[in-house]
Amino acid sequence: MSLSQSQKKAFRSIGHHLDPVVTVSENGLSEGVMNELERALHDHELIKLKLAINDREARAEVARHLCSEANATLIQSIGKIALLYRRNPQAKPKLSNVQRFSEK
């Protein structure tokens, strides 16, 4: 999914106030992590991930892999935190971070 710079900027602004909802540890990508990522993206559209991996290149590779597996877009990655977005046309307004924070 291709987003404009203004869309990414708006998502970064929303994402600043979010807490990580999925954590990936040194143990790697388990089925449980992938299921939780799928659920979080479906419900919230815009989520923060904590990548508890010390190696910078490994973190970047895990973030790319997660995005490709979940069909999501990496909005921003700073340190061990990544911000991912995947549009859900049937998102519930009370759960979607994009819809909740865009209305304010």
Number of C-alpha atoms within 10 A of each C-alpha: 9 7 10 8 10 9 12 17 14 14 22 17 12 17 23 10 10 15 12 14 14 16 17 20 15 12 8 12 14 10 9 9 16 16 11 14 24 18 12 19 24 21 19 23 23 27 27 25 20 20 24 16 19 12 10 12 10 13 23 17 11 17 24 15 13 20 17 12 12 17 16 20 21 19 20 17 17 7 14 18 18 20 23 26 25 20 17 14 8 9 17 15 14 11 14 22 22 21 16 14 15 11 7 5
